[in-house]
Amino acid sequence: MEVENKLIVRRLIAGILLLLASFRGFYISYSVFHAEKQFSFVTQEKMQTFAEYVLTVAIVSFIISIIFLITCKRKPEKMIEYSITGMVLLVFLITAIYAIGITAYTAGILSTFNILMLFLTALGLPGKKGFKGMPFITQEEAAKPIQKSESTAKAENKNDLQQLIELKKLLDSGVISQEDFDTKKKQILGL
């Protein structure tokens, strides 16, 4: 039984919200980079490092949001889902460890941003068997050749028809023999 690809609303919403969150992270990072002259040297270093971590989380959120938006109408693939989960957990752990050594205010922003990224990523990830009504792609489905669309098939048929017309003109003008025409005709028609 083949399941038709349909829109996964949960993944679409998670993708849009992650995209918005990543833009917010880019803004925070940009603001801190340009406001660092207001801080003392020690604080300045911490704020720059904070901005770099926020930028890292924003970039990862941006990448995941694009993946979610691109794949919101396709059956999930386990490898992609596991890669997303691993990347998010790695970034979360690194930034959570970093948040221990910074001021309470910046740690709060970074932790909130991390938790938001984790929540939205979890929202867009499938369950153990895939999404409801959209299970993971099986190995048999992955091994199947991609079927041509109707428009591609029509274009190929039109091209084949043009080739046959040209061959018939060459036959009528005596440039090729009947045997050559028949051979080429079978080749074009795939017989």
LINNORMO-V598125 format. One record per run of one state. SS is the DSSP state (hx for helix, st for strand, lp for the rest). FROM is the first residue (numbers start at 1). LEN is the number of residues. If there is no record, write none. Layout:
SS,FROM,LEN / SS,FROM,LEN
This chain:
lp,1,8 / hx,9,30 / lp,39,2 / hx,41,30 / lp,71,7 / hx,78,22 / lp,100,4 / hx,104,21 / lp,125,2 / st,127,1 / lp,128,2 / st,130,2 / lp,132,2 / st,134,2 / lp,136,3 / hx,139,5 / lp,144,6 / hx,150,24 / lp,174,4 / hx,178,12 / lp,190,2
